[in-house]
């Protein structure tokens, strides 16, 4: 097994480490020529999974609210901070795909917060797709099972540079159910 070089060289303040040995966080497993990223420390894996679940649920619920109230500055601020926290959690455990998508999510919310863009239903749908992708990447990080997510394609979809997939995301389906 090889340790993720970026993680080995990263110097994190003690407040982020919380007693965890950074060298046990993420390992790339070589199995039949395929590299898998997985959080190997069970306690860290469980904490990361639970934290991401909370962030994703909060973001999803907030997007549902913003569909009806796209200029609500308090909700935009709350979602911006939630995306920022998700990005930070991903960075700490060395999951760059989650970190990158969360950063793009944060950028869009920041632009809306500053009044540079209005969160239309199309933009919100693309953000839901981003949340679905993050959810799949979290599953990959905690199980080692490939997510099939191409981060570059997801980033392009989120900003509308490529057509979103024809399948609605599970998070968008949840949104539709809550509206009823």
BATOR-222172 format. One line per field, with one value per residue (C-alpha): residue number from 1; residue in three letters; y, x, z. Coordinates in nm, 3 decimals. Layout:
<pts>
nr	NUM / ...;
rest	ALA / ...;
c2	Y / ...;
c1	X / ...;
c3	Z / ...;
</pts>
This chain:
<pts>
nr	1 / 2 / 3 / 4 / 5 / 6 / 7 / 8 / 9 / 10 / 11 / 12 / 13 / 14 / 15 / 16 / 17 / 18 / 19 / 20 / 21 / 22 / 23 / 24 / 25 / 26 / 27 / 28 / 29 / 30 / 31 / 32 / 33 / 34 / 35 / 36 / 37 / 38 / 39 / 40 / 41 / 42 / 43 / 44 / 45 / 46 / 47 / 48 / 49 / 50 / 51 / 52 / 53 / 54 / 55 / 56 / 57 / 58 / 59 / 60 / 61 / 62 / 63 / 64 / 65 / 66 / 67 / 68 / 69 / 70 / 71 / 72 / 73 / 74 / 75 / 76 / 77 / 78 / 79 / 80 / 81 / 82 / 83 / 84 / 85 / 86 / 87 / 88 / 89 / 90 / 91 / 92 / 93 / 94 / 95 / 96 / 97 / 98 / 99 / 100 / 101 / 102 / 103 / 104 / 105 / 106 / 107 / 108 / 109 / 110 / 111 / 112 / 113 / 114 / 115 / 116 / 117 / 118 / 119 / 120 / 121 / 122 / 123 / 124 / 125 / 126 / 127 / 128 / 129 / 130 / 131 / 132 / 133 / 134 / 135 / 136 / 137 / 138 / 139 / 140 / 141 / 142 / 143 / 144 / 145 / 146 / 147 / 148 / 149 / 150 / 151 / 152 / 153 / 154 / 155 / 156 / 157 / 158 / 159 / 160 / 161 / 162 / 163 / 164 / 165 / 166 / 167 / 168 / 169 / 170 / 171 / 172 / 173 / 174 / 175 / 176 / 177 / 178 / 179 / 180;
rest	UNK / UNK / UNK / UNK / UNK / UNK / UNK / UNK / UNK / UNK / UNK / UNK / UNK / UNK / UNK / UNK / UNK / UNK / UNK / UNK / UNK / UNK / UNK / UNK / UNK / UNK / UNK / UNK / UNK / UNK / UNK / UNK / UNK / UNK / UNK / UNK / UNK / UNK / UNK / UNK / UNK / UNK / UNK / UNK / UNK / UNK / UNK / UNK / UNK / UNK / UNK / UNK / UNK / UNK / UNK / UNK / UNK / UNK / UNK / UNK / UNK / UNK / UNK / UNK / UNK / UNK / UNK / UNK / UNK / UNK / UNK / UNK / UNK / UNK / UNK / UNK / UNK / UNK / UNK / UNK / UNK / UNK / UNK / UNK / UNK / UNK / UNK / UNK / UNK / UNK / UNK / UNK / UNK / UNK / UNK / UNK / UNK / UNK / UNK / UNK / UNK / UNK / UNK / UNK / UNK / UNK / UNK / UNK / UNK / UNK / UNK / UNK / UNK / UNK / UNK / UNK / UNK / UNK / UNK / UNK / UNK / UNK / UNK / UNK / UNK / UNK / UNK / UNK / UNK / UNK / UNK / UNK / UNK / UNK / UNK / UNK / UNK / UNK / UNK / UNK / UNK / UNK / UNK / UNK / UNK / UNK / UNK / UNK / UNK / UNK / UNK / UNK / UNK / UNK / UNK / UNK / UNK / UNK / UNK / UNK / UNK / UNK / UNK / UNK / UNK / UNK / UNK / UNK / UNK / UNK / UNK / UNK / UNK / UNK / UNK / UNK / UNK / UNK / UNK / UNK;
c2	0.000 / 0.352 / 0.656 / 0.952 / 1.175 / 1.498 / 1.397 / 1.305 / 1.644 / 1.848 / 2.031 / 2.081 / 2.275 / 2.058 / 2.175 / 1.995 / 1.674 / 1.606 / 1.320 / 1.134 / 1.005 / 1.169 / 0.874 / 0.651 / 0.873 / 0.786 / 0.503 / 0.414 / 0.042 / -0.138 / -0.422 / -0.581 / -0.271 / -0.037 / 0.230 / 0.297 / 0.585 / 0.496 / 0.637 / 0.347 / 0.471 / 0.348 / 0.627 / 0.897 / 0.726 / 0.718 / 1.081 / 1.196 / 1.002 / 1.147 / 1.501 / 1.488 / 1.349 / 1.647 / 1.898 / 1.742 / 1.730 / 2.093 / 2.201 / 2.004 / 2.147 / 2.495 / 2.460 / 2.356 / 2.676 / 2.888 / 2.760 / 2.960 / 3.239 / 3.279 / 3.612 / 3.517 / 3.651 / 3.461 / 3.127 / 3.208 / 3.289 / 2.969 / 2.755 / 2.931 / 2.847 / 2.489 / 2.441 / 2.594 / 2.346 / 2.054 / 2.170 / 2.191 / 1.843 / 1.701 / 1.878 / 1.748 / 1.384 / 1.429 / 1.384 / 1.636 / 1.557 / 1.644 / 1.948 / 2.075 / 2.032 / 2.189 / 2.485 / 2.535 / 2.510 / 2.768 / 3.001 / 2.996 / 3.061 / 3.341 / 3.505 / 3.483 / 3.622 / 3.921 / 3.979 / 3.886 / 3.608 / 3.497 / 3.132 / 3.026 / 2.686 / 2.571 / 2.669 / 2.505 / 2.184 / 2.187 / 2.238 / 1.936 / 1.734 / 1.854 / 1.740 / 1.400 / 1.371 / 1.465 / 1.203 / 0.939 / 1.055 / 1.032 / 0.675 / 0.604 / 0.756 / 0.545 / 0.217 / 0.225 / 0.144 / 0.355 / 0.631 / 0.667 / 1.045 / 1.254 / 1.567 / 1.785 / 1.694 / 1.767 / 2.106 / 2.193 / 2.080 / 2.285 / 2.606 / 2.507 / 2.438 / 2.093 / 1.940 / 1.776 / 1.405 / 1.303 / 1.123 / 1.346 / 1.327 / 1.152 / 1.485 / 1.652 / 1.373 / 1.440 / 1.807 / 1.722 / 1.499 / 1.770 / 2.024 / 1.810;
c1	0.000 / 0.113 / 0.039 / -0.107 / 0.197 / 0.002 / -0.135 / 0.209 / 0.349 / 0.053 / 0.119 / -0.210 / -0.256 / -0.315 / -0.677 / -0.754 / -0.576 / -0.772 / -0.547 / -0.568 / -0.254 / -0.254 / -0.071 / -0.371 / -0.629 / -0.623 / -0.444 / -0.437 / -0.491 / -0.347 / -0.572 / -0.552 / -0.381 / -0.660 / -0.589 / -0.864 / -0.879 / -1.034 / -1.025 / -0.873 / -0.911 / -1.258 / -1.321 / -1.222 / -1.420 / -1.734 / -1.689 / -1.634 / -1.937 / -2.162 / -2.033 / -2.081 / -2.431 / -2.523 / -2.369 / -2.539 / -2.880 / -2.849 / -2.744 / -3.024 / -3.288 / -3.148 / -3.166 / -3.530 / -3.596 / -3.398 / -3.603 / -3.892 / -3.684 / -3.373 / -3.265 / -3.291 / -2.958 / -2.963 / -3.017 / -2.751 / -2.505 / -2.590 / -2.549 / -2.226 / -2.083 / -2.209 / -2.041 / -1.725 / -1.732 / -1.786 / -1.492 / -1.275 / -1.371 / -1.287 / -0.953 / -0.858 / -0.909 / -0.759 / -1.061 / -0.985 / -1.292 / -1.530 / -1.323 / -1.325 / -1.698 / -1.774 / -1.553 / -1.748 / -2.073 / -1.937 / -1.835 / -2.186 / -2.346 / -2.096 / -2.185 / -2.556 / -2.485 / -2.303 / -2.588 / -2.376 / -2.615 / -2.967 / -3.021 / -3.259 / -3.425 / -3.172 / -2.878 / -3.037 / -3.092 / -2.723 / -2.630 / -2.843 / -2.646 / -2.328 / -2.461 / -2.546 / -2.192 / -2.044 / -2.261 / -2.125 / -1.767 / -1.821 / -1.939 / -1.623 / -1.406 / -1.562 / -1.599 / -1.332 / -1.593 / -1.543 / -1.802 / -1.776 / -1.768 / -1.565 / -1.504 / -1.417 / -1.747 / -1.940 / -1.771 / -1.864 / -2.224 / -2.258 / -2.174 / -2.378 / -2.095 / -2.224 / -2.568 / -2.663 / -2.733 / -3.082 / -3.137 / -3.259 / -3.036 / -3.166 / -3.141 / -3.360 / -3.615 / -3.613 / -3.676 / -3.976 / -4.122 / -4.082 / -4.265 / -4.578;
c3	0.000 / -0.078 / 0.132 / -0.048 / -0.097 / -0.075 / 0.263 / 0.394 / 0.300 / 0.427 / 0.751 / 0.934 / 1.257 / 1.564 / 1.593 / 1.265 / 1.356 / 1.677 / 1.779 / 1.449 / 1.286 / 0.944 / 0.793 / 0.869 / 0.704 / 0.338 / 0.169 / -0.195 / -0.224 / -0.522 / -0.622 / -0.964 / -1.103 / -0.987 / -0.729 / -0.477 / -0.234 / 0.097 / 0.448 / 0.639 / 0.996 / 1.102 / 1.352 / 1.103 / 0.826 / 1.044 / 1.150 / 0.792 / 0.668 / 0.942 / 0.893 / 0.517 / 0.561 / 0.780 / 0.538 / 0.236 / 0.406 / 0.517 / 0.168 / 0.006 / 0.240 / 0.186 / -0.191 / -0.160 / 0.034 / -0.213 / -0.504 / -0.359 / -0.203 / -0.423 / -0.276 / 0.094 / 0.220 / 0.551 / 0.380 / 0.120 / 0.399 / 0.588 / 0.275 / 0.184 / 0.529 / 0.503 / 0.164 / 0.309 / 0.601 / 0.365 / 0.155 / 0.466 / 0.586 / 0.244 / 0.242 / 0.584 / 0.486 / 0.140 / -0.089 / -0.364 / -0.577 / -0.294 / -0.205 / -0.565 / -0.620 / -0.280 / -0.376 / -0.700 / -0.502 / -0.256 / -0.542 / -0.691 / -0.353 / -0.292 / -0.623 / -0.535 / -0.188 / -0.340 / -0.587 / -0.889 / -0.993 / -0.914 / -0.830 / -1.105 / -1.103 / -1.366 / -1.146 / -0.843 / -1.044 / -1.138 / -0.773 / -0.681 / -0.934 / -0.765 / -0.426 / -0.572 / -0.706 / -0.370 / -0.205 / -0.443 / -0.383 / -0.005 / -0.053 / -0.252 / 0.023 / 0.297 / 0.105 / -0.163 / -0.427 / -0.741 / -0.778 / -1.153 / -1.104 / -1.344 / -1.139 / -1.440 / -1.609 / -1.290 / -1.253 / -1.610 / -1.555 / -1.237 / -1.423 / -1.726 / -1.971 / -2.059 / -2.057 / -1.729 / -1.735 / -1.838 / -1.507 / -1.223 / -0.920 / -0.607 / -0.423 / -0.686 / -0.639 / -0.265 / -0.338 / -0.555 / -0.282 / -0.016 / -0.236 / -0.240;
</pts>
